[in-house]
Amino acid sequence: MPDDSLHWLDVDLIGEELARIHPTVDPLRTGFVQLKALVTSLPGFREEPGHPVNERILEEIQRYWIEAREASRGRD
């Protein structure tokens, strides 16, 4: 049975999910504290021991969120 949960290192998938679930939230105006809260509230998100979050991971999530948001706007 595959593990369908999201973890901190799934930055691309997390960014896509944030764009899908929070289409009206501007990732450029979302601070890291709020971003962390949004990620941990995603369905299926689970923190793994030994994989703590840091600023670099949050920056990557934010980057993928921006890319996914822009891509979805291009399809409209």
C-alpha positions in Angstrom: 0.0 0.0 0.0 1.6 3.3 -1.1 2.1 6.1 1.4 -0.1 9.0 0.2 0.9 11.4 3.0 2.8 14.6 2.4 6.0 15.4 4.2 8.2 18.5 4.5 10.4 17.3 1.6 7.5 17.0 -0.8 7.9 20.7 -1.6 6.5 20.5 -5.1 3.4 18.5 -4.1 2.8 20.8 -1.2 3.0 23.9 -3.4 0.5 22.4 -5.8 -1.9 21.5 -3.0 -1.7 25.0 -1.5 -2.5 26.5 -4.9 -5.5 24.1 -5.2 -6.8 24.5 -1.7 -6.1 28.2 -1.1 -6.6 29.8 -4.6 -7.3 33.3 -3.1 -4.2 33.4 -0.7 -1.3 35.2 -2.1 1.9 33.2 -1.4 4.0 36.4 -1.7 2.1 37.9 1.2 2.2 34.8 3.3 4.8 34.8 6.1 6.7 31.6 7.1 4.7 31.2 10.3 1.4 31.3 8.4 2.9 29.1 5.6 3.9 26.5 8.1 0.4 26.5 9.6 -1.2 26.1 6.1 1.1 23.2 5.3 0.5 21.4 8.5 -3.2 21.7 8.1 -3.2 20.1 4.6 -5.1 16.8 4.4 -2.6 14.0 4.5 0.3 16.1 5.8 2.5 14.2 8.3 5.8 15.3 9.9 8.4 12.6 9.8 11.0 12.2 12.5 14.4 13.5 11.3 12.9 15.8 8.7 12.2 19.1 10.5 11.1 22.2 8.6 13.5 25.1 8.0 13.5 28.4 6.1 15.0 26.8 3.0 12.2 24.2 2.8 9.5 26.9 3.3 11.1 29.0 0.6 10.9 26.1 -1.8 7.3 25.4 -0.9 6.5 29.1 -1.5 8.3 29.0 -4.9 6.3 25.9 -6.0 3.1 27.4 -4.8 3.7 30.5 -6.9 4.5 28.4 -9.9 1.4 26.3 -9.5 -0.7 29.3 -9.0 0.6 31.0 -12.1 0.2 27.7 -14.1 -3.5 27.4 -13.0 -4.1 31.0 -14.1 -2.7 30.3 -17.5 -5.3 27.5 -18.0 -8.2 29.8 -17.2 
